[in-house]
């Protein structure tokens, strides 16, 4: 049996681990990184630590195996990251130097800590909330992702959130198919420009 529940502080190490083993467009990124926490530093841990009321996990008999994190106000969260999250990490990880084309995966993630990639302004105007979700393979295909999403969206609606966005990797065909089948619309101009790095989705609530 898999339970959906609010995140707890002691879930953080398992969430870091899930971030790593799903960090290569839904596949295991362990072989790409020397520092296994870098993906989590960017995409999951700050939500758990700074906005735990909007973070939920899926837990089975073997432990936490999936999560959904997000915030209702993307711009306010970006400001909070600059104030309360990025400074410590920037002290820990020096900004990479040299030719970015020669950087390894760790250096690229560290550069993202120093120079966060922000979603397009028009996208945030129209869809001010955002989410990230990942599941280990043992939970996939069981409806757990849908349950996590439903919990998050139901709470967001109660909080009078009007719309939510997310970004998916263009190479994550399963993820793109999932979001498209769960009420999310693939977005394009004028809200977002075509990108080789991100497929943007949005849903009005």
C-alpha positions in Angstrom: 0.0 0.0 0.0 1.2 3.5 -0.8 0.3 6.5 1.4 0.2 10.1 0.2 1.1 12.4 3.0 2.6 15.8 3.8 6.4 16.0 3.7 8.3 15.7 7.0 11.8 17.1 7.7 13.2 13.5 7.9 12.2 12.8 4.4 14.8 15.1 3.0 17.6 12.5 2.3 15.1 10.2 0.4 13.9 13.2 -1.6 17.5 14.0 -2.5 18.0 10.4 -3.6 14.8 10.4 -5.8 15.9 13.7 -7.4 19.2 12.0 -8.4 17.8 8.7 -9.8 15.1 10.6 -11.8 17.3 13.5 -12.7 18.2 12.6 -16.3 14.8 13.4 -18.0 13.2 10.8 -15.7 16.1 8.4 -15.8 18.9 7.7 -13.3 21.5 10.5 -13.3 23.8 8.9 -10.8 26.5 8.1 -13.3 26.5 11.8 -14.5 27.3 13.4 -11.1 30.1 13.2 -8.6 28.0 15.2 -6.1 24.7 13.4 -5.9 22.9 16.2 -4.1 23.2 18.9 -6.8 19.9 18.1 -8.5 18.0 18.1 -5.3 19.6 21.4 -4.2 17.9 23.0 -7.2 14.7 21.1 -7.8 13.4 19.6 -4.6 15.1 20.3 -1.3 14.4 24.1 -1.2 10.7 23.4 -1.5 10.8 20.9 1.4 12.8 23.2 3.6 11.2 26.6 2.7 7.6 25.6 1.7 6.8 22.3 3.4 3.1 23.0 3.5 3.1 22.7 -0.3 5.1 19.5 -0.5 3.8 15.9 -0.4 5.3 12.4 -0.7 4.3 8.9 -1.7 5.5 6.3 0.8 5.3 2.6 0.5 6.6 -0.3 2.6 10.2 0.5 1.5 10.1 4.2 2.2 9.4 7.5 0.4 9.4 6.8 -3.4 7.9 9.8 -4.9 7.2 13.5 -4.2 5.4 16.6 -5.5 6.7 20.0 -4.5 5.8 23.5 -5.6 4.7 26.9 -4.5 1.7 29.1 -5.1 3.6 32.3 -5.9 6.7 31.7 -8.1 8.1 35.2 -7.9 7.8 35.3 -4.1 9.6 32.0 -3.9 12.4 33.2 -6.3 13.0 36.0 -3.9 13.0 33.7 -0.9 15.6 31.4 -2.6 17.8 34.4 -3.2 17.5 35.4 0.5 17.4 32.0 2.3 18.7 29.2 0.0 21.2 30.1 -2.7 23.7 32.1 -0.6 24.9 29.1 1.5 25.1 26.9 -1.6 27.0 29.6 -3.5 29.6 29.6 -0.7 29.9 25.9 -0.8 30.1 25.6 -4.5 32.3 28.1 -6.4 30.9 29.4 -9.6 32.5 27.4 -12.5 34.9 29.2 -14.7 36.1 28.6 -18.3 34.2 27.4 -21.4 30.7 26.2 -20.5 30.8 23.8 -23.4 33.5 21.9 -21.6 31.7 21.8 -18.2 30.7 18.4 -16.8 27.2 17.8 -15.3 28.3 18.9 -11.8 29.6 22.2 -13.1 26.4 22.9 -15.1 24.3 22.3 -12.0 26.6 24.5 -9.9 26.3 27.3 -12.5 22.5 27.0 -12.2 22.9 27.6 -8.5 24.8 30.8 -9.1 22.7 31.9 -12.1 19.2 30.3 -11.8 17.2 29.8 -14.9 13.9 31.7 -14.4 10.7 30.9 -16.2 9.5 33.4 -18.8 7.8 36.4 -17.2 4.6 36.1 -19.3 4.3 32.5 -18.2 4.5 33.4 -14.6 2.0 36.2 -15.1 -0.5 33.8 -16.5 0.3 30.7 -14.4 1.8 32.0 -11.1 2.1 28.7 -9.3 4.5 25.9 -10.3 5.3 22.3 -9.4 7.9 19.6 -9.7 7.1 15.9 -9.3 9.2 12.7 -9.5 8.5 9.0 -8.8 10.8 6.0 -8.5 10.2 3.3 -11.1 8.6 1.0 -8.5 5.6 3.4 -8.2 5.1 4.2 -11.8 2.0 3.0 -13.7 -0.1 2.6 -10.5 -1.8 6.0 -10.5 0.4 7.3 -7.7 1.5 10.3 -9.8 -2.1 11.2 -10.4 -2.9 10.9 -6.6 0.0 13.2 -5.7 -1.0 15.7 -8.3 -4.7 15.7 -7.2 -3.7 16.3 -3.6 -1.5 19.3 -4.6 -4.0 20.8 -7.0 -6.9 20.4 -4.5 -5.0 22.2 -1.8 -4.0 24.9 -4.3 -7.7 25.4 -5.3 -8.6 25.8 -1.7 -5.9 28.5 -1.4 -7.5 30.3 -4.4 -4.6 29.6 -6.7 -5.7 30.5 -10.2 -3.2 28.6 -12.4 -0.1 26.5 -12.3 2.8 25.8 -14.6 5.6 23.3 -14.9 8.5 22.5 -17.2 9.4 19.1 -18.6 12.5 17.8 -20.5 11.8 17.5 -24.2 13.4 14.0 -24.0 11.1 12.8 -21.3 8.3 11.3 -23.4 6.6 9.6 -20.5 6.5 12.8 -18.5 5.2 14.8 -21.4 2.5 12.3 -22.0 1.5 12.2 -18.4 1.1 16.0 -18.1 -0.9 16.2 -21.3 -3.3 13.6 -20.0 -3.8 15.3 -16.7 -5.4 18.5 -17.8 -2.2 20.4 -18.6 -1.9 22.3 -21.9 1.4 22.5 -23.8 2.3 26.2 -24.1 3.9 28.2 -26.8 4.1 31.8 -28.1 3.3 34.4 -27.0 3.7 33.1 -23.4 6.9 31.1 -24.1 9.3 30.8 -27.0 10.2 27.5 -28.5 13.0 25.9 -26.5 15.4 23.0 -26.9 15.6 22.7 -23.1 12.1 22.8 -21.7 8.5 22.0 -22.7 6.2 24.2 -20.8 2.8 23.2 -19.5 0.0 25.2 -17.8 -3.4 24.5 -16.2 -6.0 26.9 -15.0 -7.5 25.9 -11.7 
